């Protein structure tokens, strides 16, 4: 009887989870920091900590503000550092610092616990979409500015603190479905990290940077091609094949998670520096689709993305990507069910020897429903675009016709819910036609959809001024500003309305409260100064104007405001001096403009 070697340990026992445990700890710590950031902002806003401000979102998408408007915020700095570190250390951030990867890996783990092992979906054309999306988000704004509209660069400004942290994020009612779609749904149908592979715009930049980075998973002579590394990899990389062919992992989908290193029974793998991956590939990749199928699938995905992006002013871009990916895969799989003799989905047999199973019937019905919903959504989007185009060309009747088609069923349209942007456009048209009650109904519906926000309150307040009594208008402004004292535009509208109605004392009273709540709001202070010099105490107007001049000594408008206040208070000589100062500043500006023009 053969004797076993005491050093031969069964492979299932060899589970070195060192890197995996560390990575999960880091990812959970990142999530805790995100939650803490939100909590500090929320509590600080309630109790006035840090002036109600917090650090701007540390989110790569915030970097779009830099390429659009030259604004450096925390997100832009963070994304720049992530890109630079990828150039040095390879594509590590996705695996070790991304909260969406934490969500996807957790979903994958849960599915594995349910005995479901999602298979990776391999499509060559779809893999280019993240890069295209990244170019659209971060490169196209520069092309549009400098090449198409030929605007000058606005200069670089910093915006590291904010009072409205959540303004650039989706509401919880959208965020929860987003997590389900970009977490469970994409992993379930596309495999582990399916959203990273086909939908993440930041990965669109990380992948090419990883290809020129010197940091990769590398192999030594201990490798026996057991395939444990590939089985352990949740980034869908064929590790054992790549290290055999190239002595390193060159697939830019590798996120340096190091599960492959943990799984290797022979300590054959490590992460280290060496030659870059660019130009190394000699063996063609294998994919699940023919080239014709690739074209059809890519077209269907782009169609789905168009159908769902900003649908009803509700679905954010990345959520539309996730929905488009899931719909595309399900329709593709349904086509396979119709065409092939044997088709399965995870543990379910959809079709066997040409006979459609019950699960297959259900799957086809789901696919038909999703395809119909996608076509319907695309039609609604098209109606809105046609309405916008007609409105931009001052063809209001055509715009109303298309907007009506894109409105809910109760309005005679075909949409499932209302779109606040369409309601706003139609309501403004009704206001221009003096149909103020119709406009009011739409403005109130906007309120119900988006909640009481600054813009909807401003629009509704303007509308009510045309056809409601004083008390109703005053109640609207008073109630909403009591709960939202930092709504600057609403304060301006409120005080301006009181002034136009001849209620000067009340206008000054409310304007004073507005400035007290927002002491740094320049426009509100100017408004109060003008009210005081015309209808109140000129000395108060002088004090406000002097403070504004101290803050903006090179602004001729502030000097002219001071001149008016001084003149109103009887100090003619000083008023004349302020006028002369304003003229001097304006003259110097004109001279500088002429010099720059030459």
C-alpha positions as CSV (number, residue, x, y, z in Angstrom):
1,X,0.0,0.0,0.0
2,X,1.5,3.3,-1.0
3,X,2.4,5.7,1.7
4,X,1.5,9.3,1.6
5,X,4.1,12.1,1.8
6,X,3.5,13.9,5.2
7,X,4.1,17.2,3.3
8,X,1.2,16.6,0.9
9,X,-1.6,18.7,2.3
10,X,-5.0,18.6,0.6
11,X,-5.5,21.8,-1.4
12,X,-8.8,22.7,0.2
13,X,-7.0,23.2,3.5
14,X,-4.7,25.8,2.0
15,X,-6.7,28.9,2.6
16,X,-4.3,31.8,3.3
17,X,-6.8,34.6,3.7
18,X,-4.3,37.2,4.8
19,X,-4.8,39.6,2.0
20,X,-8.6,39.0,1.7
21,X,-9.2,39.8,5.4
22,X,-7.0,42.9,5.2
23,X,-8.9,44.1,2.0
24,X,-12.3,43.6,3.6
25,X,-11.1,45.5,6.6
26,X,-10.0,48.4,4.4
27,X,-13.1,48.5,2.4
28,X,-15.4,48.4,5.5
29,X,-13.2,51.2,7.0
30,X,-13.8,53.3,3.8
31,X,-17.5,52.7,4.1
32,X,-17.4,53.7,7.8
33,X,-15.6,56.9,6.9
34,X,-18.2,57.8,4.2
35,X,-21.0,57.3,6.7
36,X,-19.1,59.3,9.3
37,X,-18.6,62.1,6.8
38,X,-22.4,62.2,6.0
39,X,-23.3,62.0,9.7
40,X,-21.0,64.8,10.7
41,X,-22.4,67.0,8.0
42,X,-26.0,66.2,8.9
43,X,-25.5,66.8,12.6
44,X,-23.4,69.8,12.0
45,X,-26.1,71.4,9.9
46,X,-28.7,70.8,12.5
47,X,-26.6,72.2,15.4
48,X,-24.4,74.7,13.5
49,X,-21.1,72.9,14.0
50,X,-18.3,74.1,11.8
51,X,-20.7,76.8,10.5
52,X,-22.9,74.0,9.0
53,X,-20.2,73.2,6.5
54,X,-18.2,70.0,5.8
55,X,-15.7,68.8,3.3
56,X,-17.1,68.5,-0.3
57,X,-17.9,64.9,-1.3
58,X,-14.8,62.8,-1.8
59,X,-16.2,61.3,-4.9
60,X,-14.4,61.0,-8.3
61,X,-17.4,62.4,-10.2
62,X,-16.9,65.7,-8.4
63,X,-13.8,66.1,-10.5
64,X,-16.2,67.1,-13.4
65,X,-16.5,70.5,-11.7
66,X,-12.8,71.1,-12.4
67,X,-13.0,70.3,-16.2
68,X,-16.2,72.3,-16.5
69,X,-15.6,75.3,-14.3
70,X,-12.1,75.1,-13.0
71,X,-13.3,74.3,-9.5
72,X,-10.9,72.3,-7.3
73,X,-12.9,70.4,-4.7
74,X,-12.1,67.4,-2.5
75,X,-13.4,65.0,-5.1
76,X,-11.1,66.4,-7.9
77,X,-8.1,66.1,-5.6
78,X,-9.0,62.6,-4.6
79,X,-9.5,61.5,-8.2
80,X,-6.2,63.0,-9.3
81,X,-4.4,61.2,-6.5
82,X,-6.1,57.9,-7.4
83,X,-5.1,58.3,-11.1
84,X,-1.5,59.1,-10.1
85,X,-1.3,56.2,-7.7
86,X,-2.6,53.8,-10.4
87,X,0.2,54.9,-12.6
88,X,2.7,53.9,-9.9
89,X,1.0,50.9,-8.2
90,X,-1.4,49.6,-10.8
91,X,-5.1,49.3,-10.6
92,X,-5.3,49.0,-6.8
93,X,-7.9,51.6,-5.9
94,X,-10.8,49.7,-7.5
95,X,-10.1,46.6,-5.3
96,X,-9.1,48.3,-2.1
97,X,-10.8,51.7,-1.9
98,X,-14.1,51.7,-3.9
99,X,-17.4,51.4,-2.0
100,X,-19.2,50.0,-5.1
101,X,-16.6,47.2,-5.2
102,X,-17.4,46.4,-1.6
103,X,-21.1,46.2,-2.6
104,X,-20.5,44.0,-5.5
105,X,-18.1,41.6,-3.6
106,X,-20.6,41.4,-0.8
107,X,-23.4,40.5,-3.3
108,X,-21.1,38.0,-4.9
109,X,-20.4,36.4,-1.5
110,X,-24.1,36.2,-0.7
111,X,-24.9,34.6,-4.1
112,X,-22.1,32.0,-3.5
113,X,-23.7,31.3,-0.1
114,X,-26.9,30.7,-2.0
115,X,-25.1,28.1,-4.2
116,X,-25.2,30.5,-7.1
117,X,-21.9,31.1,-8.9
118,X,-22.4,33.9,-11.5
119,X,-20.4,33.3,-14.6
120,X,-18.4,36.2,-16.2
121,X,-20.0,37.7,-19.3
122,X,-17.3,38.4,-21.9
123,X,-18.1,41.0,-24.6
124,X,-15.4,42.9,-26.4
125,X,-17.3,46.0,-27.5
126,X,-19.1,46.6,-24.2
127,X,-15.7,46.7,-22.5
128,X,-15.0,50.0,-24.3
129,X,-18.0,51.8,-22.9
130,X,-16.4,52.7,-19.5
131,X,-13.6,54.5,-21.4
132,X,-16.1,56.3,-23.6
133,X,-18.1,57.3,-20.6
134,X,-14.9,58.6,-18.9
135,X,-14.1,60.6,-22.0
136,X,-17.6,62.0,-22.0
137,X,-17.5,63.0,-18.4
138,X,-13.9,64.4,-18.1
139,X,-12.6,65.2,-21.6
140,X,-15.6,66.2,-23.6
141,X,-16.3,69.3,-21.4
142,X,-12.9,70.7,-22.3
143,X,-13.4,70.0,-26.0
144,X,-16.8,71.7,-25.8
145,X,-15.4,74.7,-24.1
146,X,-12.3,75.3,-26.1
147,X,-13.2,73.9,-29.5
148,X,-16.9,74.2,-30.0
149,X,-18.0,77.3,-28.1
150,X,-14.5,78.7,-27.8
151,X,-14.8,80.1,-24.3
152,X,-11.7,81.1,-22.3
153,X,-10.6,79.0,-19.3
154,X,-12.4,80.3,-16.2
155,X,-9.4,80.1,-14.0
156,X,-8.8,77.8,-11.1
157,X,-10.8,78.3,-7.9
158,X,-11.1,76.1,-4.8
159,X,-14.3,74.9,-3.2
160,X,-13.3,72.5,-0.4
161,X,-16.2,73.1,2.0
162,X,-19.9,73.0,1.4
163,X,-23.2,73.5,3.3
164,X,-25.2,71.3,0.9
165,X,-23.3,68.0,0.9
166,X,-26.0,66.0,-0.7
167,X,-26.9,68.3,-3.6
168,X,-25.0,66.3,-6.2
169,X,-26.3,62.9,-5.0
170,X,-29.5,61.0,-5.7
171,X,-32.3,60.9,-3.2
172,X,-32.6,57.8,-1.0
173,X,-35.7,56.7,-3.1
174,X,-33.3,56.4,-6.1
175,X,-30.1,55.4,-4.2
176,X,-31.6,52.2,-2.9
177,X,-32.6,50.8,-6.3
178,X,-29.2,52.0,-7.6
179,X,-27.4,49.8,-5.1
180,X,-29.7,46.8,-5.9
181,X,-29.1,47.2,-9.7
182,X,-25.4,48.0,-9.6
183,X,-24.8,45.5,-6.9
184,X,-27.0,42.4,-7.0
185,X,-28.5,42.6,-10.5
186,X,-25.2,43.3,-12.4
187,X,-23.3,40.7,-10.5
188,X,-26.1,38.1,-10.9
189,X,-26.2,38.4,-14.7
190,X,-22.7,39.6,-15.6
191,X,-20.6,37.9,-13.0
192,X,-18.4,39.2,-10.2
193,X,-17.6,42.9,-10.6
194,X,-19.8,43.1,-13.7
195,X,-20.5,46.8,-13.2
196,X,-16.8,47.5,-12.8
197,X,-16.1,45.7,-16.1
198,X,-18.8,47.3,-18.3
199,X,-20.2,50.4,-16.5
200,X,-17.6,52.2,-14.3
201,X,-16.3,55.4,-16.0
202,X,-13.4,55.7,-13.5
203,X,-12.3,52.2,-14.5
204,X,-12.2,53.6,-18.0
205,X,-9.1,55.6,-17.0
206,X,-7.7,53.2,-14.5
207,X,-7.4,50.4,-17.1
208,X,-5.1,52.2,-19.5
209,X,-3.0,53.5,-16.7
210,X,-2.7,50.0,-15.3
211,X,-1.3,48.8,-18.6
212,X,1.6,51.2,-18.4
213,X,2.2,50.7,-14.7
214,X,5.2,48.6,-13.6
215,X,3.2,47.0,-10.7
216,X,1.7,43.7,-11.6
217,X,1.1,40.2,-10.3
218,X,4.1,38.2,-11.2
219,X,5.1,34.5,-11.1
220,X,8.2,32.4,-10.1
221,X,9.2,28.9,-11.0
222,X,7.0,27.3,-8.3
223,X,3.9,27.6,-10.5
224,X,2.4,24.1,-11.3
225,X,-0.6,25.5,-13.3
226,X,-3.1,24.1,-10.9
227,X,-5.6,26.9,-11.7
228,X,-6.4,27.7,-8.0
229,X,-5.5,31.4,-8.8
230,X,-8.0,31.7,-11.6
231,X,-10.7,30.0,-9.5
232,X,-10.1,32.5,-6.7
233,X,-10.0,35.6,-8.8
234,X,-13.2,37.7,-8.6
235,X,-12.0,40.1,-11.3
236,X,-12.6,37.5,-14.0
237,X,-8.9,37.3,-14.9
238,X,-7.4,34.0,-16.2
239,X,-4.5,34.2,-13.9
240,X,-2.9,30.8,-14.5
241,X,-3.0,31.3,-18.3
242,X,-1.5,34.8,-18.2
243,X,1.4,33.9,-15.9
244,X,2.2,30.9,-18.0
245,X,2.3,33.0,-21.2
246,X,3.7,36.2,-19.9
247,X,5.2,35.5,-16.5
248,X,2.8,38.2,-15.2
249,X,-0.8,39.2,-15.2
250,X,-1.3,41.7,-18.0
251,X,-5.1,41.8,-17.9
252,X,-6.0,45.4,-16.9
253,X,-9.1,44.1,-15.1
254,X,-6.8,42.9,-12.4
255,X,-7.5,45.0,-9.3
256,X,-4.5,43.8,-7.2
257,X,-6.9,42.1,-4.8
258,X,-4.4,39.3,-4.3
259,X,-6.9,36.5,-3.8
260,X,-4.9,34.7,-6.4
261,X,-1.7,35.0,-4.2
262,X,-3.7,33.7,-1.2
263,X,-5.0,30.8,-3.1
264,X,-1.7,29.6,-4.6
265,X,-0.5,26.5,-2.7
266,X,3.1,26.9,-3.9
267,X,3.8,30.6,-3.1
268,X,4.4,31.1,-6.8
269,X,2.7,34.5,-7.1
270,X,3.5,38.0,-5.8
271,X,2.8,41.6,-6.6
272,X,6.0,43.4,-7.7
273,X,7.6,45.8,-10.1
274,X,9.0,44.9,-13.5
275,X,8.1,45.3,-17.2
276,X,4.8,46.9,-18.1
277,X,1.9,45.1,-19.7
278,X,1.6,47.2,-22.8
279,X,2.5,45.2,-25.9
280,X,2.8,41.9,-24.1
281,X,-0.4,40.1,-25.3
282,X,0.2,37.5,-27.9
283,X,-2.9,35.2,-27.5
284,X,-6.3,36.5,-28.5
285,X,-9.0,36.7,-25.9
286,X,-12.0,34.5,-26.1
287,X,-15.5,36.0,-25.9
288,X,-19.1,34.8,-25.5
289,X,-20.4,36.5,-28.7
290,X,-19.7,36.6,-32.4
291,X,-18.8,39.9,-33.9
292,X,-22.3,40.4,-35.3
293,X,-23.8,39.6,-31.9
294,X,-21.3,42.1,-30.4
295,X,-22.7,44.9,-32.7
296,X,-26.3,44.0,-31.8
297,X,-25.6,43.8,-28.1
298,X,-23.6,47.1,-28.1
299,X,-26.4,48.8,-30.0
300,X,-29.1,47.5,-27.7
301,X,-27.1,48.7,-24.6
302,X,-26.6,52.2,-26.0
303,X,-30.4,52.3,-26.8
304,X,-31.2,51.2,-23.3
305,X,-28.8,53.7,-21.8
306,X,-30.5,56.5,-23.8
307,X,-33.9,55.2,-22.7
308,X,-33.2,55.3,-19.0
309,X,-30.7,58.1,-18.5
310,X,-32.4,60.9,-16.6
311,X,-35.8,59.3,-17.3
312,X,-38.5,61.4,-15.5
313,X,-35.6,63.4,-14.1
314,X,-35.1,60.5,-11.7
315,X,-32.5,58.0,-12.9
316,X,-28.9,59.1,-12.6
317,X,-26.3,58.3,-15.3
318,X,-24.6,55.4,-13.6
319,X,-27.9,53.8,-12.6
320,X,-28.9,54.1,-16.2
321,X,-25.7,52.2,-17.1
322,X,-26.6,49.4,-14.7
323,X,-30.2,49.1,-15.9
324,X,-29.0,49.1,-19.5
325,X,-26.5,46.4,-18.8
326,X,-29.0,44.2,-17.1
327,X,-31.7,44.7,-19.8
328,X,-29.2,44.0,-22.6
329,X,-28.0,40.8,-21.0
330,X,-31.5,39.5,-20.3
331,X,-32.7,40.2,-23.9
332,X,-29.5,38.6,-25.3
333,X,-30.1,35.5,-23.1
334,X,-33.7,35.4,-24.2
335,X,-32.6,35.4,-27.9
336,X,-30.3,32.5,-27.1
337,X,-33.3,30.7,-25.5
338,X,-35.2,31.1,-28.8
339,X,-32.2,30.0,-31.0
340,X,-30.5,27.2,-29.2
341,X,-31.5,23.7,-28.1
342,X,-30.1,23.8,-24.6
343,X,-29.9,26.9,-22.4
344,X,-29.5,27.3,-18.7
345,X,-29.2,30.2,-16.3
346,X,-27.3,29.4,-13.2
347,X,-28.9,26.3,-11.7
348,X,-32.1,26.7,-13.8
349,X,-32.6,24.9,-17.1
350,X,-34.5,27.2,-19.4
351,X,-34.5,25.0,-22.4
352,X,-33.6,21.3,-22.8
353,X,-33.3,19.4,-26.1
354,X,-35.4,22.1,-27.8
355,X,-38.2,21.9,-25.2
356,X,-38.9,25.1,-23.3
357,X,-39.1,24.7,-19.6
358,X,-41.3,26.6,-17.2
359,X,-38.4,28.7,-16.0
360,X,-37.7,29.5,-19.7
361,X,-41.2,30.7,-20.2
362,X,-40.9,33.0,-17.2
363,X,-37.5,34.2,-18.4
364,X,-38.9,35.1,-21.8
365,X,-41.9,36.9,-20.4
366,X,-39.5,39.0,-18.2
367,X,-37.3,39.8,-21.2
368,X,-40.4,40.9,-23.3
369,X,-41.6,43.1,-20.4
370,X,-38.1,44.7,-20.0
371,X,-37.7,45.2,-23.7
372,X,-41.2,46.8,-23.9
373,X,-40.4,49.1,-21.0
374,X,-37.2,50.1,-22.6
375,X,-38.9,51.0,-25.9
376,X,-41.6,52.9,-24.0
377,X,-39.0,54.8,-22.0
378,X,-37.1,55.6,-25.2
379,X,-40.3,57.0,-26.7
380,X,-40.9,59.2,-23.7
381,X,-37.3,60.5,-23.8
382,X,-37.7,61.2,-27.5
383,X,-40.9,63.2,-27.0
384,X,-39.1,65.3,-24.3
385,X,-36.1,65.9,-26.6
386,X,-38.4,67.0,-29.4
387,X,-40.2,69.3,-27.1
388,X,-36.9,70.8,-25.9
389,X,-35.8,71.3,-29.5
390,X,-39.1,73.0,-30.4
391,X,-38.9,75.2,-27.3
392,X,-35.4,76.3,-28.0
393,X,-36.5,77.3,-31.5
394,X,-39.5,79.3,-30.0
395,X,-42.1,76.9,-31.5
396,X,-44.2,76.8,-28.3
397,X,-47.1,75.0,-29.9
398,X,-45.0,72.1,-31.1
399,X,-43.2,72.0,-27.8
400,X,-46.5,71.7,-25.9
401,X,-47.6,68.9,-28.2
402,X,-44.5,66.9,-27.5
403,X,-44.4,67.7,-23.8
404,X,-48.0,66.5,-23.5
405,X,-47.0,63.2,-25.1
406,X,-44.2,62.9,-22.5
407,X,-46.6,63.7,-19.6
408,X,-48.4,61.3,-17.4
409,X,-51.6,59.5,-18.4
410,X,-53.8,61.9,-16.4
411,X,-52.4,64.8,-18.5
412,X,-53.3,63.0,-21.7
413,X,-49.7,61.7,-22.3
414,X,-48.1,58.3,-22.2
415,X,-45.5,58.6,-19.3
416,X,-45.7,56.5,-16.2
417,X,-45.0,59.5,-13.9
418,X,-44.4,63.2,-14.3
419,X,-41.2,64.8,-15.2
420,X,-40.4,68.0,-13.2
421,X,-38.5,69.5,-16.1
422,X,-41.5,69.1,-18.4
423,X,-43.9,70.4,-15.8
424,X,-41.6,73.5,-15.3
425,X,-41.5,74.3,-19.0
426,X,-45.2,73.9,-19.4
427,X,-46.0,75.9,-16.3
428,X,-43.8,78.8,-17.4
429,X,-45.6,78.8,-20.7
430,X,-49.0,78.9,-18.9
431,X,-47.7,81.8,-16.8
432,X,-46.7,83.7,-19.9
433,X,-50.3,83.1,-21.2
434,X,-51.8,84.3,-18.0
435,X,-53.2,80.9,-17.1
436,X,-51.8,81.1,-13.6
437,X,-54.0,78.5,-12.0
438,X,-52.9,75.8,-14.5
439,X,-49.3,76.8,-13.9
440,X,-49.8,76.6,-10.1
441,X,-51.1,73.0,-10.4
442,X,-47.9,72.0,-12.2
443,X,-45.6,73.9,-9.8
444,X,-47.3,72.1,-6.9
445,X,-46.8,68.8,-8.6
446,X,-43.1,69.6,-8.9
447,X,-43.1,70.2,-5.2
448,X,-44.5,66.8,-4.5
449,X,-41.9,65.2,-6.8
450,X,-38.8,66.9,-5.7
451,X,-39.8,68.1,-2.3
452,X,-39.7,71.7,-1.1
453,X,-36.5,72.9,-2.6
454,X,-35.2,76.4,-3.4
455,X,-36.0,76.4,-7.1
456,X,-39.5,75.0,-6.8
457,X,-40.3,77.4,-4.0
458,X,-39.0,80.4,-6.1
459,X,-41.1,79.3,-9.1
460,X,-44.2,78.7,-7.1
461,X,-43.8,82.0,-5.2
462,X,-43.5,84.0,-8.5
463,X,-46.6,82.2,-9.8
464,X,-48.7,83.0,-6.7
465,X,-47.8,86.6,-6.9
466,X,-49.9,86.9,-10.1
467,X,-53.2,85.5,-8.7
468,X,-53.3,84.9,-5.0
469,X,-54.0,87.1,-2.0
470,X,-51.3,88.6,0.2
471,X,-51.7,86.1,3.1
472,X,-51.3,83.0,1.0
473,X,-48.2,84.3,-0.6
474,X,-46.7,85.5,2.7
475,X,-47.5,82.2,4.4
476,X,-45.7,80.3,1.6
477,X,-42.5,82.3,1.9
478,X,-42.6,82.6,5.7
479,X,-43.1,78.8,6.3
480,X,-40.5,77.6,3.9
481,X,-37.8,80.2,4.9
482,X,-38.4,79.3,8.6
483,X,-37.3,75.8,7.8
484,X,-34.7,76.8,5.2
485,X,-33.2,80.1,6.2
486,X,-30.2,79.7,3.8
487,X,-32.4,79.9,0.6
488,X,-30.8,83.1,-0.8
489,X,-32.9,83.4,-3.9
490,X,-36.2,82.8,-2.1
491,X,-35.2,85.6,0.4
492,X,-34.5,87.9,-2.6
493,X,-37.9,87.0,-4.2
494,X,-39.8,87.5,-0.9
495,X,-38.2,90.8,0.0
496,X,-38.6,92.0,-3.7
497,X,-42.3,91.1,-3.7
498,X,-42.9,93.0,-0.4
499,X,-41.2,96.0,-1.8
500,X,-43.2,95.9,-5.1
501,X,-46.4,95.7,-3.0
502,X,-45.4,98.9,-1.2
503,X,-44.9,97.1,2.2
504,X,-41.6,98.8,2.8
505,X,-41.3,98.4,6.6
506,X,-42.1,94.7,6.3
507,X,-39.6,94.4,3.4
508,X,-36.9,96.0,5.6
509,X,-37.8,93.7,8.5
510,X,-37.6,90.5,6.4
511,X,-34.5,91.7,4.6
512,X,-32.8,92.3,8.0
513,X,-33.6,88.8,9.0
514,X,-32.3,87.4,5.7
515,X,-28.9,89.2,6.2
516,X,-28.8,88.0,9.9
517,X,-29.3,84.4,8.7
518,X,-26.8,84.8,5.8
519,X,-24.3,87.4,6.9
520,X,-21.9,86.7,3.9
521,X,-24.6,86.8,1.2
522,X,-23.6,89.9,-0.8
523,X,-26.7,90.3,-2.9
524,X,-28.9,90.2,0.3
525,X,-26.8,92.9,1.9
526,X,-27.0,95.0,-1.2
527,X,-30.8,94.6,-1.2
528,X,-31.0,95.6,2.4
529,X,-28.8,98.6,1.8
530,X,-31.0,99.8,-1.0
531,X,-34.1,99.4,1.0
532,X,-32.7,101.3,4.0
533,X,-31.5,104.3,1.9
534,X,-34.8,104.5,0.0
535,X,-37.4,103.7,2.7
536,X,-35.6,103.3,6.0
537,X,-32.5,104.7,7.8
538,X,-29.8,106.0,5.5
539,X,-27.1,105.6,8.2
540,X,-27.8,101.9,8.3
541,X,-27.5,101.8,4.5
542,X,-24.1,103.6,4.8
543,X,-22.8,101.1,7.3
544,X,-23.8,98.2,5.1
545,X,-22.3,99.8,2.0
546,X,-19.0,100.7,3.8
547,X,-18.7,97.0,4.9
548,X,-19.3,95.9,1.3
549,X,-16.6,98.4,0.0
550,X,-14.1,97.1,2.5
551,X,-14.6,93.5,1.2
552,X,-14.6,94.5,-2.5
553,X,-12.4,97.6,-2.8
554,X,-11.9,97.2,-6.5
555,X,-15.6,96.8,-7.3
556,X,-17.0,100.2,-8.7
557,X,-20.6,99.0,-8.1
558,X,-19.9,98.9,-4.4
559,X,-18.4,102.4,-4.4
560,X,-21.5,103.7,-6.3
561,X,-23.8,102.0,-3.7
562,X,-21.8,103.8,-1.0
563,X,-22.1,107.1,-2.8
564,X,-25.9,106.7,-3.0
565,X,-26.1,105.9,0.7
566,X,-23.9,108.8,1.7
567,X,-25.9,111.2,-0.5
568,X,-29.1,110.0,1.0
569,X,-27.7,110.7,4.5
570,X,-26.7,114.2,3.5
571,X,-22.9,113.7,3.2
572,X,-22.6,115.1,-0.3
573,X,-18.8,115.6,-0.2
574,X,-18.0,112.1,0.8
575,X,-20.6,110.8,-1.7
576,X,-18.7,112.7,-4.4
577,X,-15.4,111.2,-3.3
578,X,-17.0,107.7,-3.5
579,X,-18.2,108.5,-7.1
580,X,-14.7,109.6,-8.1
581,X,-13.2,106.4,-6.7
582,X,-15.7,104.3,-8.6
583,X,-14.9,106.2,-11.8
584,X,-11.1,105.8,-11.2
585,X,-11.5,102.0,-10.8
586,X,-13.7,101.8,-13.9
587,X,-11.2,103.9,-15.9
588,X,-8.3,101.6,-14.8
589,X,-10.3,98.6,-15.9
590,X,-10.9,100.1,-19.3
591,X,-7.2,100.9,-19.7
592,X,-6.2,97.4,-18.8
593,X,-8.7,95.9,-21.3
594,X,-7.3,98.1,-24.0
595,X,-3.7,97.1,-23.1
596,X,-4.7,93.4,-23.1
597,X,-6.5,93.9,-26.4
598,X,-3.3,95.3,-28.0
